[in-house]
Every structure is written in C-alpha cells, then in structure tokens.
Amino acid sequence: MTKLCDACGKPVVGGVSMGGALICRDCNADVTAKMDLLRSQGKPVNVIHIAKKIYRETHSAGNYLLRDIPDDLWQRAKHRAVDDGDSLRDLLLKALHAYL
C-alpha cells in the first residue's frame, strides 16, 4: 500500500515521519518552517495539524484553482506567508486588496 504525504497528498518515497505525520521530502521544509515559527512564538507545535492545514490550503474544494504558477514564485510566496505568520489565503487576499 502506498503511503501519502499528509501535507501534499503525493506518494511518499523516503519521507520523514514526525509527530504522527508522514511528510515527503518536498514538504519537509514547509512543515519545518511552520514548526520553527510556532516555536519562536512560544506556541505549541502539532505536526499533524500543520501538515493537514497545508493540505487543506492546497486542496480546498469549492474554491478557486490557479494553474501554471511558476514554481519558484509559488515556493517564495509560501515561504513568505509562513515567515509573516499568514496562510496562503491571507497572502492572496492581501495581494488582491493591494491590486484593487
């Protein structure tokens, strides 16, 4: 049976298991960055909660789908959102407000 990453839903090959979550190598940096941010703010860290939140932000149904975003731009945006303590939704709403 193929195991799936709790953060992105893709099959995991040589991933990392932490805090009850299975994380692929591609998502490890995002999850770790969020963990570090929470720790620096003195907040509790729940890895499975972090991974599931990342999954929901990426795969929410009934919302809008953006295609063909350059990978480098998307990665930088995700990291910036984590650094600022924002969700990707918050980041996109801020960008839309600034545009309007």
KEKE-3310 file (N, C-alpha, C; in steps of 0.2 Angstrom, whole numbers, plus 5000, padded with zeros to 4 digits):
npx = (5004:5003:5010:5004:5009:5006:5005:5004:4998:5004:5012:5024:5041:5054:5052:5049:5045:5036:5029:5018:5014:5017:5028:5033:5049:5049:5039:5045:5053:5043:5035:5043:5048:5036:5034:5046:5042:5031:5036:5045:5037:5032:5022:5012:5017:5010:5013:5005:4994:4999:5003:4991:4984:4991:4989:4975:4975:4980:4972:4959:4942:4929:4933:4944:4954:4971:4981:4997:5006:5022:5034:5045:5040:5029:5034:5042:5032:5024:5034:5036:5023:5023:5034:5028:5018:5006:4992:4991:4979:4977:4988:4985:4973:4978:4986:4976:4969:4978:4980:4968)
npy = (4994:5011:5025:5041:5058:5068:5082:5086:5076:5067:5052:5045:5043:5038:5048:5058:5054:5062:5067:5060:5062:5059:5065:5071:5073:5085:5093:5094:5105:5116:5112:5111:5124:5131:5124:5129:5143:5143:5138:5149:5159:5154:5145:5130:5115:5105:5093:5085:5093:5104:5099:5094:5106:5113:5104:5106:5120:5119:5110:5114:5111:5118:5131:5142:5138:5140:5139:5134:5142:5149:5138:5143:5156:5152:5144:5154:5163:5154:5152:5165:5168:5159:5165:5177:5173:5171:5163:5155:5159:5171:5178:5179:5186:5199:5202:5204:5215:5225:5226:5231)
npz = (5000:4996:5004:5008:5008:5021:5020:5006:4999:4990:4984:4996:4996:5004:5014:5029:5045:5058:5073:5072:5059:5041:5030:5015:5006:4998:5005:5018:5021:5021:5032:5042:5043:5047:5060:5066:5066:5075:5087:5089:5093:5104:5104:5105:5096:5084:5073:5064:5063:5057:5045:5040:5039:5029:5018:5017:5013:5001:4994:4994:4991:4981:4980:4972:4958:4954:4940:4933:4939:4941:4948:4956:4960:4967:4978:4984:4988:4997:5007:5011:5016:5027:5035:5038:5046:5040:5032:5016:5010:5017:5012:4998:4998:5003:4993:4983:4988:4988:4975:4970)
capx = (5000:5007:5009:5004:5011:5000:5005:5003:4994:5008:5016:5030:5047:5060:5050:5050:5039:5037:5023:5012:5013:5021:5030:5038:5055:5047:5036:5048:5055:5037:5032:5049:5047:5030:5036:5050:5039:5027:5041:5048:5031:5030:5015:5013:5018:5007:5015:5000:4989:5002:5003:4984:4982:4995:4985:4968:4976:4982:4967:4952:4937:4924:4936:4947:4960:4976:4985:5003:5010:5029:5036:5049:5036:5024:5038:5044:5025:5023:5039:5034:5017:5025:5038:5024:5013:5000:4990:4991:4973:4978:4993:4981:4968:4982:4988:4970:4967:4983:4979:4962)
capy = (5000:5017:5029:5048:5064:5072:5089:5087:5070:5064:5046:5046:5038:5041:5054:5059:5053:5066:5070:5057:5064:5057:5071:5069:5077:5091:5097:5094:5112:5120:5110:5113:5132:5132:5122:5134:5149:5142:5138:5155:5162:5151:5142:5123:5113:5099:5092:5083:5098:5108:5095:5094:5113:5114:5100:5110:5126:5117:5106:5115:5111:5123:5137:5144:5135:5144:5134:5137:5147:5147:5135:5147:5161:5149:5142:5160:5165:5150:5153:5172:5168:5156:5170:5183:5171:5171:5157:5157:5163:5178:5181:5181:5192:5205:5204:5207:5221:5229:5227:5235)
capz = (5000:4995:5009:5005:5012:5025:5018:4999:4997:4985:4987:4999:4995:5008:5018:5036:5050:5064:5076:5069:5052:5036:5026:5009:5006:4996:5010:5024:5023:5023:5038:5047:5044:5051:5066:5069:5068:5081:5092:5091:5095:5111:5103:5104:5089:5082:5066:5060:5062:5052:5038:5037:5037:5022:5013:5016:5009:4994:4990:4996:4986:4981:4979:4966:4956:4950:4937:4929:4943:4941:4954:4960:4963:4972:4983:4988:4991:5003:5012:5014:5021:5034:5038:5040:5050:5037:5027:5008:5009:5019:5007:4992:5000:5004:4986:4979:4991:4986:4967:4969)
cpx = (5004:5005:5009:5006:5005:4999:5003:4999:4998:5011:5022:5035:5052:5058:5052:5044:5040:5030:5017:5010:5019:5022:5035:5044:5053:5043:5039:5050:5049:5035:5037:5049:5041:5031:5040:5047:5034:5031:5044:5043:5029:5024:5017:5013:5015:5008:5009:4995:4992:5001:4996:4982:4985:4991:4978:4969:4978:4977:4960:4947:4932:4927:4939:4953:4965:4980:4992:5006:5017:5031:5040:5045:5032:5028:5040:5037:5024:5027:5037:5028:5019:5029:5034:5018:5006:4998:4991:4985:4974:4983:4989:4976:4972:4984:4982:4968:4972:4982:4973:4963)
cpy = (5006:5022:5036:5053:5067:5079:5090:5081:5066:5057:5048:5041:5041:5047:5053:5058:5057:5068:5066:5058:5061:5062:5069:5074:5084:5096:5098:5101:5116:5118:5112:5120:5134:5130:5127:5141:5149:5142:5145:5160:5160:5147:5134:5121:5106:5098:5090:5088:5103:5105:5096:5101:5115:5110:5104:5116:5125:5114:5108:5115:5116:5130:5139:5140:5139:5139:5138:5142:5145:5144:5139:5153:5158:5147:5148:5163:5161:5151:5160:5172:5165:5161:5175:5180:5171:5164:5160:5161:5170:5182:5184:5186:5199:5207:5207:5213:5226:5231:5232:5242)
cpz = (5000:5001:5006:5010:5015:5023:5011:4996:4991:4988:4990:4998:4999:5012:5025:5040:5056:5067:5074:5062:5047:5031:5021:5009:5003:5001:5017:5026:5025:5030:5044:5048:5048:5059:5070:5071:5074:5087:5094:5094:5102:5110:5103:5097:5089:5075:5062:5059:5057:5045:5035:5035:5030:5017:5012:5012:5002:4990:4992:4990:4986:4981:4973:4964:4952:4947:4934:4933:4943:4948:4959:4964:4968:4978:4988:4991:4998:5009:5016:5019:5027:5038:5041:5045:5047:5033:5020:5007:5011:5014:5000:4993:5000:4997:4982:4981:4988:4978:4966:4972)
residu = (MET:THR:LYS:LEU:CYS:ASP:ALA:CYS:GLY:LYS:PRO:VAL:VAL:GLY:GLY:VAL:SER:MET:GLY:GLY:ALA:LEU:ILE:CYS:ARG:ASP:CYS:ASN:ALA:ASP:VAL:THR:ALA:LYS:MET:ASP:LEU:LEU:ARG:SER:GLN:GLY:LYS:PRO:VAL:ASN:VAL:ILE:HIS:ILE:ALA:LYS:LYS:ILE:TYR:ARG:GLU:THR:HIS:SER:ALA:GLY:ASN:TYR:LEU:LEU:ARG:ASP:ILE:PRO:ASP:ASP:LEU:TRP:GLN:ARG:ALA:LYS:HIS:ARG:ALA:VAL:ASP:ASP:GLY:ASP:SER:LEU:ARG:ASP:LEU:LEU:LEU:LYS:ALA:LEU:HIS:ALA:TYR:LEU)
# end
